[in-house]
C-alpha cells in the first residue's frame, strides 16, 4: 500500500552529489537496470538539469534532463514506488516542461521502454507523441536488450 502526501507540500530542490545517497535506493527499487552513482555523478558534472521532487522530508522522485539548442531530452524520471500513481510523475513533467520553455526549448524528447505501458500512457496523456523507435536500446533481463519508443512533446 502506498502512502499519500499532500501536493501542497511539494517542492523542487536541486539534485546534488551529496543527495545521491537518497536517490540511489529509489532508483534501485524502481528499476531492474538502475542508473549507477556514476551515471548520476556524470550528469551532475555535465551540468544537466537534475531536480528532486520533495514533499515534507521525503524525496518523492527526481528527473535528469539535458538541454540542447532548441530542445530538452529527458534522460531519467523516477517516482519512488511508494508514491507512484498519485500524480507526482505528472507534476515533475509539468515542472520540466515549464523549465524547458523558460530555456527557449521548443521540444521535449524522451525514450521509454516498449514494455513500460504505464509510463507510455502518462506521456501520451500529457501530449507526447510517438515519433520513432530505437532497437535494442535498453538492457533487459538475461543479458538481452529491449526496444525503446521515442516520444516528443511540442512545447
C-alpha positions as CSV (number, residue, x, y, z in Angstrom):
1,X,0.0,0.0,0.0
2,X,1.4,3.4,-0.9
3,X,1.5,6.4,1.4
4,X,-0.3,9.6,0.5
5,X,1.3,13.1,0.6
6,X,-0.3,16.5,0.1
7,X,0.7,18.1,-3.2
8,X,0.8,21.4,-1.4
9,X,3.9,20.1,0.4
10,X,5.7,19.5,-2.9
11,X,8.8,21.5,-3.8
12,X,11.7,21.0,-6.3
13,X,15.3,21.0,-5.0
14,X,18.5,20.7,-7.0
15,X,19.9,17.2,-7.1
16,X,23.5,17.3,-5.8
17,X,26.1,14.7,-5.3
18,X,25.5,15.0,-1.6
19,X,21.9,13.9,-2.1
20,X,22.7,10.8,-4.2
21,X,22.5,8.6,-1.1
22,X,18.8,9.5,-1.1
23,X,18.4,9.0,-4.8
24,X,20.1,5.7,-5.4
25,X,17.9,3.5,-3.2
26,X,14.8,4.9,-5.0
27,X,16.5,4.2,-8.4
28,X,17.4,0.6,-7.4
29,X,13.8,0.0,-6.1
30,X,12.2,1.3,-9.2
31,X,14.2,-0.4,-11.9
32,X,15.6,-3.7,-12.8
33,X,18.5,-1.9,-14.6
34,X,19.0,1.2,-12.5
35,X,21.4,4.1,-13.1
36,X,24.6,3.9,-11.1
37,X,26.1,6.5,-8.8
38,X,28.5,7.2,-11.7
39,X,25.6,7.9,-14.1
40,X,24.1,10.5,-11.8
41,X,27.5,12.0,-10.9
42,X,28.4,12.3,-14.6
43,X,25.1,14.0,-15.3
44,X,25.6,16.5,-12.5
45,X,29.2,17.2,-13.6
46,X,27.9,17.8,-17.1
47,X,25.5,20.5,-15.9
48,X,22.3,18.7,-16.7
49,X,19.1,19.9,-15.2
50,X,18.6,17.5,-12.2
51,X,15.9,18.1,-9.7
52,X,14.5,16.3,-6.7
53,X,10.8,16.4,-6.0
54,X,10.4,16.6,-2.2
55,X,7.3,16.6,0.0
56,X,7.8,17.1,3.6
57,X,11.1,15.3,4.4
58,X,10.6,12.7,1.7
59,X,12.2,12.5,-1.7
60,X,9.2,11.5,-3.8
61,X,11.0,11.5,-7.2
62,X,13.5,13.1,-9.5
63,X,14.4,13.8,-13.1
64,X,17.5,14.5,-15.1
65,X,17.3,16.3,-18.4
66,X,19.9,17.5,-21.0
67,X,19.4,20.9,-22.7
68,X,20.1,21.1,-26.4
69,X,19.8,24.1,-28.8
70,X,16.0,24.3,-29.0
71,X,15.1,21.1,-27.2
72,X,15.4,19.2,-23.9
73,X,16.0,15.5,-23.7
74,X,14.6,13.7,-20.6
75,X,17.2,11.2,-19.5
76,X,15.7,9.8,-16.3
77,X,12.4,10.4,-14.5
78,X,11.5,8.3,-11.5
79,X,8.8,8.4,-8.8
80,X,9.6,6.3,-5.7
81,X,7.5,3.1,-5.8
82,X,5.7,4.1,-2.6
83,X,4.5,7.3,-4.2
84,X,3.5,6.1,-7.7
85,X,0.0,6.5,-9.0
86,X,-0.6,9.8,-7.1
87,X,0.2,12.4,-9.9
88,X,3.8,13.0,-8.9
89,X,5.2,12.0,-12.3
90,X,2.8,14.4,-14.0
91,X,3.9,17.2,-11.6
92,X,7.6,16.6,-12.4
93,X,6.8,16.5,-16.2
94,X,4.9,19.8,-15.9
95,X,7.8,21.3,-14.0
96,X,10.3,20.1,-16.5
97,X,8.1,21.5,-19.4
98,X,7.9,24.9,-17.7
99,X,11.7,25.0,-17.2
100,X,12.3,23.9,-20.8
101,X,10.1,26.6,-22.1
102,X,12.0,29.1,-20.0
103,X,15.2,27.9,-21.6
104,X,13.8,28.6,-25.1
105,X,13.2,24.9,-25.9
106,X,10.5,24.1,-28.4
107,X,10.6,20.3,-28.0
108,X,10.9,17.8,-25.1
109,X,12.2,14.4,-26.1
110,X,12.4,11.1,-24.3
111,X,12.7,7.3,-24.7
112,X,10.6,4.8,-22.9
113,X,10.8,1.0,-22.8
114,X,8.3,-0.7,-25.1
115,X,7.2,-2.7,-22.0
116,X,6.6,0.3,-19.8
117,X,2.9,0.8,-20.7
118,X,2.2,2.8,-17.5
119,X,4.8,5.5,-18.4
120,X,3.6,5.5,-22.1
121,X,0.1,6.2,-21.0
122,X,1.2,9.1,-18.8
123,X,3.3,10.6,-21.6
124,X,0.5,10.3,-24.1
125,X,-2.0,11.8,-21.7
126,X,0.3,14.8,-21.3
127,X,0.6,15.2,-25.1
128,X,3.7,13.3,-26.1
129,X,3.6,11.7,-29.5
130,X,5.4,8.6,-30.6
131,X,7.9,9.5,-33.3
132,X,10.2,6.5,-33.6
133,X,11.8,3.5,-32.1
134,X,15.3,2.6,-31.0
135,X,16.0,-1.1,-31.4
136,X,17.7,-2.8,-28.5
137,X,18.2,0.4,-26.7
138,X,17.8,-0.7,-23.1
139,X,19.4,-3.6,-21.2
140,X,16.9,-6.3,-20.4
141,X,16.7,-9.5,-18.3
142,X,19.1,-12.3,-19.1
143,X,21.6,-10.1,-20.9
144,X,19.1,-9.2,-23.6
145,X,18.0,-5.8,-24.9
146,X,14.7,-4.1,-25.1
147,X,13.5,-1.6,-27.7
148,X,12.6,2.0,-26.8
149,X,9.8,4.2,-28.1
150,X,11.0,7.7,-28.9
151,X,8.4,10.3,-28.0
152,X,8.3,14.1,-28.3
153,X,6.2,17.0,-26.9
154,X,5.9,20.3,-28.8
155,X,6.3,23.0,-26.1
